[in-house]
Amino acid sequence: MAVLKVIEVLSNSDKSWEDATKKAVKHASKSVKNIRSVYIKDQSASVKDGEVSDFRVNLKITFEVD
């Protein structure tokens, strides 16, 4: 039987929501092992001078506990 844990992570990128998600997983994987999945809970963007300047994601990372 596997025991799974979920953590909530916020990330941002000046490129895209996909890039923000990849950055979050890459950063979390430095200290969290056995990551199984990512659930995008929320997406938002900042606007500056009429242009999107920052993409933000609020995601849940699921990982297996040893």
N, CA, C and O atoms as CSV, one atom per row, in Angstrom:
chain,resi,resn,atom,element,x,y,z
A,1,MET,N,N,0.841,-1.175,0.000
A,1,MET,CA,C,0.000,0.000,0.000
A,1,MET,C,C,0.888,1.241,0.000
A,1,MET,O,O,1.853,1.322,0.761
A,2,ALA,N,N,0.564,2.191,-0.844
A,2,ALA,CA,C,1.319,3.440,-0.926
A,2,ALA,C,C,0.609,4.528,-0.121
A,2,ALA,O,O,-0.619,4.612,-0.100
A,3,VAL,N,N,1.408,5.346,0.531
A,3,VAL,CA,C,0.892,6.507,1.233
A,3,VAL,C,C,1.296,7.734,0.427
A,3,VAL,O,O,2.475,7.932,0.134
A,4,LEU,N,N,0.318,8.553,0.072
A,4,LEU,CA,C,0.574,9.736,-0.736
A,4,LEU,C,C,0.307,10.991,0.085
A,4,LEU,O,O,-0.548,11.003,0.970
A,5,LYS,N,N,1.052,12.043,-0.227
A,5,LYS,CA,C,0.874,13.325,0.437
A,5,LYS,C,C,0.727,14.394,-0.636
A,5,LYS,O,O,1.277,14.266,-1.730
A,6,VAL,N,N,-0.017,15.448,-0.318
A,6,VAL,CA,C,-0.244,16.542,-1.264
A,6,VAL,C,C,0.235,17.849,-0.632
A,6,VAL,O,O,-0.088,18.155,0.515
A,7,ILE,N,N,1.006,18.608,-1.399
A,7,ILE,CA,C,1.415,19.938,-0.967
A,7,ILE,C,C,0.920,20.959,-1.998
A,7,ILE,O,O,0.757,20.635,-3.175
A,8,GLU,N,N,0.689,22.165,-1.553
A,8,GLU,CA,C,0.237,23.220,-2.449
A,8,GLU,C,C,1.415,24.161,-2.706
A,8,GLU,O,O,2.118,24.564,-1.779
A,9,VAL,N,N,1.617,24.504,-3.983
A,9,VAL,CA,C,2.765,25.308,-4.396
A,9,VAL,C,C,2.289,26.430,-5.314
A,9,VAL,O,O,1.393,26.236,-6.135
A,10,LEU,N,N,2.895,27.597,-5.167
A,10,LEU,CA,C,2.641,28.725,-6.050
A,10,LEU,C,C,3.884,28.972,-6.886
A,10,LEU,O,O,5.005,28.866,-6.387
A,11,SER,N,N,3.689,29.302,-8.158
A,11,SER,CA,C,4.823,29.554,-9.050
A,11,SER,C,C,4.426,30.594,-10.087
A,11,SER,O,O,3.243,30.814,-10.346
A,12,ASN,N,N,5.434,31.231,-10.676
A,12,ASN,CA,C,5.157,32.204,-11.730
A,12,ASN,C,C,6.215,32.134,-12.827
A,12,ASN,O,O,7.301,31.585,-12.639
A,13,SER,N,N,5.865,32.705,-13.974
A,13,SER,CA,C,6.767,32.728,-15.126
A,13,SER,C,C,6.397,33.922,-16.001
A,13,SER,O,O,5.236,34.328,-16.056
A,14,ASP,N,N,7.380,34.472,-16.673
A,14,ASP,CA,C,7.086,35.542,-17.620
A,14,ASP,C,C,6.791,34.991,-19.011
A,14,ASP,O,O,6.517,35.754,-19.938
A,15,LYS,N,N,6.846,33.640,-19.162
A,15,LYS,CA,C,6.618,33.003,-20.470
A,15,LYS,C,C,5.209,32.436,-20.627
A,15,LYS,O,O,4.494,32.787,-21.566
A,16,SER,N,N,4.803,31.537,-19.683
A,16,SER,CA,C,3.516,30.849,-19.824
A,16,SER,C,C,3.136,30.141,-18.527
A,16,SER,O,O,3.944,30.000,-17.610
A,17,TRP,N,N,1.854,29.693,-18.481
A,17,TRP,CA,C,1.416,28.884,-17.336
A,17,TRP,C,C,2.133,27.540,-17.336
A,17,TRP,O,O,2.457,27.007,-16.275
A,18,GLU,N,N,2.379,26.993,-18.518
A,18,GLU,CA,C,3.097,25.725,-18.622
A,18,GLU,C,C,4.509,25.860,-18.050
A,18,GLU,O,O,4.969,24.985,-17.317
A,19,ASP,N,N,5.184,26.937,-18.378
A,19,ASP,CA,C,6.531,27.163,-17.856
A,19,ASP,C,C,6.501,27.340,-16.342
A,19,ASP,O,O,7.390,26.846,-15.647
A,20,ALA,N,N,5.500,28.032,-15.824
A,20,ALA,CA,C,5.372,28.202,-14.374
A,20,ALA,C,C,5.177,26.851,-13.687
A,20,ALA,O,O,5.729,26.614,-12.612
A,21,THR,N,N,4.395,25.968,-14.304
A,21,THR,CA,C,4.172,24.631,-13.756
A,21,THR,C,C,5.466,23.826,-13.757
A,21,THR,O,O,5.799,23.183,-12.762
A,22,LYS,N,N,6.186,23.860,-14.858
A,22,LYS,CA,C,7.458,23.131,-14.953
A,22,LYS,C,C,8.461,23.640,-13.924
A,22,LYS,O,O,9.185,22.852,-13.316
A,23,LYS,N,N,8.505,24.951,-13.729
A,23,LYS,CA,C,9.415,25.528,-12.731
A,23,LYS,C,C,9.061,25.037,-11.327
A,23,LYS,O,O,9.947,24.710,-10.538
A,24,ALA,N,N,7.764,24.985,-11.019
A,24,ALA,CA,C,7.328,24.537,-9.695
A,24,ALA,C,C,7.732,23.096,-9.437
A,24,ALA,O,O,8.234,22.772,-8.361
A,25,VAL,N,N,7.514,22.228,-10.420
A,25,VAL,CA,C,7.857,20.812,-10.256
A,25,VAL,C,C,9.378,20.642,-10.135
A,25,VAL,O,O,9.857,19.874,-9.301
A,26,LYS,N,N,10.113,21.348,-10.954
A,26,LYS,CA,C,11.581,21.244,-10.910
A,26,LYS,C,C,12.114,21.706,-9.555
A,26,LYS,O,O,12.991,21.063,-8.977
A,27,HIS,N,N,11.589,22.812,-9.053
A,27,HIS,CA,C,12.044,23.327,-7.762
A,27,HIS,C,C,11.628,22.396,-6.617
A,27,HIS,O,O,12.429,22.109,-5.727
A,28,ALA,N,N,10.380,21.928,-6.640
A,28,ALA,CA,C,9.898,21.035,-5.578
A,28,ALA,C,C,10.667,19.725,-5.562
A,28,ALA,O,O,10.903,19.159,-4.494
A,29,SER,N,N,11.062,19.234,-6.736
A,29,SER,CA,C,11.761,17.945,-6.808
A,29,SER,C,C,13.156,17.984,-6.185
A,29,SER,O,O,13.770,16.937,-5.981
A,30,LYS,N,N,13.656,19.172,-5.883
A,30,LYS,CA,C,14.949,19.284,-5.194
A,30,LYS,C,C,14.853,18.793,-3.748
A,30,LYS,O,O,15.829,18.292,-3.189
A,31,SER,N,N,13.666,18.943,-3.148
A,31,SER,CA,C,13.514,18.515,-1.756
A,31,SER,C,C,12.427,17.462,-1.555
A,31,SER,O,O,12.369,16.830,-0.501
A,32,VAL,N,N,11.570,17.269,-2.550
A,32,VAL,CA,C,10.492,16.281,-2.460
A,32,VAL,C,C,10.757,15.173,-3.475
A,32,VAL,O,O,10.898,15.435,-4.670
A,33,LYS,N,N,10.821,13.963,-3.004
A,33,LYS,CA,C,11.078,12.813,-3.882
A,33,LYS,C,C,9.771,12.088,-4.210
A,33,LYS,O,O,8.757,12.281,-3.539
A,34,ASN,N,N,9.809,11.268,-5.232
A,34,ASN,CA,C,8.677,10.423,-5.631
A,34,ASN,C,C,7.431,11.212,-6.027
A,34,ASN,O,O,6.314,10.817,-5.692
A,35,ILE,N,N,7.617,12.332,-6.743
A,35,ILE,CA,C,6.467,13.103,-7.206
A,35,ILE,C,C,5.701,12.271,-8.221
A,35,ILE,O,O,6.280,11.740,-9.168
A,36,ARG,N,N,4.393,12.164,-8.015
A,36,ARG,CA,C,3.542,11.335,-8.870
A,36,ARG,C,C,2.708,12.142,-9.855
A,36,ARG,O,O,2.536,11.738,-11.005
A,37,SER,N,N,2.179,13.306,-9.396
A,37,SER,CA,C,1.295,14.074,-10.273
A,37,SER,C,C,1.218,15.528,-9.829
A,37,SER,O,O,1.641,15.901,-8.735
A,38,VAL,N,N,0.659,16.332,-10.730
A,38,VAL,CA,C,0.450,17.751,-10.466
A,38,VAL,C,C,-0.977,18.102,-10.879
A,38,VAL,O,O,-1.420,17.734,-11.967
A,39,TYR,N,N,-1.681,18.798,-10.027
A,39,TYR,CA,C,-3.033,19.259,-10.313
A,39,TYR,C,C,-3.012,20.792,-10.319
A,39,TYR,O,O,-2.679,21.414,-9.310
A,40,ILE,N,N,-3.365,21.387,-11.444
A,40,ILE,CA,C,-3.416,22.842,-11.535
A,40,ILE,C,C,-4.721,23.307,-10.892
A,40,ILE,O,O,-5.802,23.097,-11.443
A,41,LYS,N,N,-4.618,23.923,-9.755
A,41,LYS,CA,C,-5.794,24.367,-9.010
A,41,LYS,C,C,-6.318,25.696,-9.543
A,41,LYS,O,O,-7.529,25.903,-9.631
A,42,ASP,N,N,-5.397,26.597,-9.900
A,42,ASP,CA,C,-5.808,27.935,-10.311
A,42,ASP,C,C,-4.731,28.542,-11.197
A,42,ASP,O,O,-3.545,28.254,-11.039
A,43,GLN,N,N,-5.155,29.385,-12.129
A,43,GLN,CA,C,-4.242,30.119,-12.994
A,43,GLN,C,C,-4.641,31.586,-12.962
A,43,GLN,O,O,-5.824,31.920,-12.890
A,44,SER,N,N,-3.644,32.452,-13.017
A,44,SER,CA,C,-3.920,33.882,-13.109
A,44,SER,C,C,-2.753,34.551,-13.828
A,44,SER,O,O,-1.718,33.930,-14.075
A,45,ALA,N,N,-2.936,35.812,-14.155
A,45,ALA,CA,C,-1.881,36.559,-14.841
A,45,ALA,C,C,-1.891,37.997,-14.358
A,45,ALA,O,O,-2.936,38.547,-14.011
A,46,SER,N,N,-0.711,38.591,-14.344
A,46,SER,CA,C,-0.583,40.014,-14.033
A,46,SER,C,C,-0.529,40.795,-15.333
A,46,SER,O,O,0.019,40.327,-16.332
A,47,VAL,N,N,-1.104,41.992,-15.310
A,47,VAL,CA,C,-1.109,42.844,-16.498
A,47,VAL,C,C,-0.410,44.156,-16.168
A,47,VAL,O,O,-0.666,44.779,-15.138
A,48,LYS,N,N,0.479,44.557,-17.072
A,48,LYS,CA,C,1.201,45.812,-16.904
A,48,LYS,C,C,1.181,46.559,-18.233
A,48,LYS,O,O,1.584,46.010,-19.258
A,49,ASP,N,N,0.726,47.778,-18.223
A,49,ASP,CA,C,0.653,48.611,-19.429
A,49,ASP,C,C,-0.111,47.925,-20.568
A,49,ASP,O,O,0.280,48.007,-21.732
A,50,GLY,N,N,-1.208,47.249,-20.205
A,50,GLY,CA,C,-2.045,46.612,-21.208
A,50,GLY,C,C,-1.513,45.317,-21.775
A,50,GLY,O,O,-2.063,44.799,-22.747
A,51,GLU,N,N,-0.449,44.777,-21.188
A,51,GLU,CA,C,0.154,43.520,-21.651
A,51,GLU,C,C,0.280,42.543,-20.480
A,51,GLU,O,O,0.511,42.954,-19.343
A,52,VAL,N,N,0.129,41.261,-20.763
A,52,VAL,CA,C,0.346,40.242,-19.731
A,52,VAL,C,C,1.840,40.210,-19.417
A,52,VAL,O,O,2.670,40.032,-20.308
A,53,SER,N,N,2.163,40.383,-18.157
A,53,SER,CA,C,3.566,40.452,-17.760
A,53,SER,C,C,4.028,39.244,-16.950
A,53,SER,O,O,5.228,38.998,-16.834
A,54,ASP,N,N,3.079,38.489,-16.389
A,54,ASP,CA,C,3.455,37.413,-15.485
A,54,ASP,C,C,2.331,36.382,-15.427
A,54,ASP,O,O,1.172,36.738,-15.215
A,55,PHE,N,N,2.664,35.124,-15.612
A,55,PHE,CA,C,1.708,34.020,-15.520
A,55,PHE,C,C,1.909,33.327,-14.169
A,55,PHE,O,O,3.038,33.043,-13.769
A,56,ARG,N,N,0.807,33.060,-13.477
A,56,ARG,CA,C,0.897,32.454,-12.142
A,56,ARG,C,C,0.056,31.186,-12.081
A,56,ARG,O,O,-1.024,31.116,-12.666
A,57,VAL,N,N,0.558,30.193,-11.371
A,57,VAL,CA,C,-0.200,28.967,-11.138
A,57,VAL,C,C,-0.187,28.630,-9.656
A,57,VAL,O,O,0.802,28.844,-8.955
A,58,ASN,N,N,-1.299,28.104,-9.208
A,58,ASN,CA,C,-1.434,27.550,-7.871
A,58,ASN,C,C,-1.695,26.073,-8.118
A,58,ASN,O,O,-2.728,25.715,-8.683
A,59,LEU,N,N,-0.774,25.210,-7.704
A,59,LEU,CA,C,-0.921,23.796,-8.019
A,59,LEU,C,C,-0.711,22.924,-6.809
A,59,LEU,O,O,-0.123,23.334,-5.807
A,60,LYS,N,N,-1.213,21.696,-6.929
A,60,LYS,CA,C,-1.043,20.702,-5.884
A,60,LYS,C,C,-0.138,19.598,-6.431
A,60,LYS,O,O,-0.377,19.055,-7.509
A,61,ILE,N,N,0.888,19.286,-5.676
A,61,ILE,CA,C,1.838,18.248,-6.057
A,61,ILE,C,C,1.602,17.038,-5.154
A,61,ILE,O,O,1.612,17.152,-3.928
A,62,THR,N,N,1.393,15.889,-5.773
A,62,THR,CA,C,1.189,14.640,-5.043
A,62,THR,C,C,2.452,13.802,-5.113
A,62,THR,O,O,3.020,13.621,-6.190
A,63,PHE,N,N,2.900,13.283,-3.961
A,63,PHE,CA,C,4.095,12.454,-3.936
A,63,PHE,C,C,3.921,11.300,-2.961
A,63,PHE,O,O,3.124,11.365,-2.025
A,64,GLU,N,N,4.679,10.257,-3.201
A,64,GLU,CA,C,4.614,9.055,-2.356
A,64,GLU,C,C,5.568,9.209,-1.173
A,64,GLU,O,O,6.723,9.601,-1.334
A,65,VAL,N,N,5.065,8.896,0.003
A,65,VAL,CA,C,5.863,8.951,1.221
A,65,VAL,C,C,6.527,7.606,1.436
A,65,VAL,O,O,5.881,6.563,1.334
A,66,ASP,N,N,7.817,7.629,1.734
A,66,ASP,CA,C,8.566,6.373,1.988
A,66,ASP,C,C,8.172,5.747,3.299
A,66,ASP,O,O,8.699,4.697,3.665
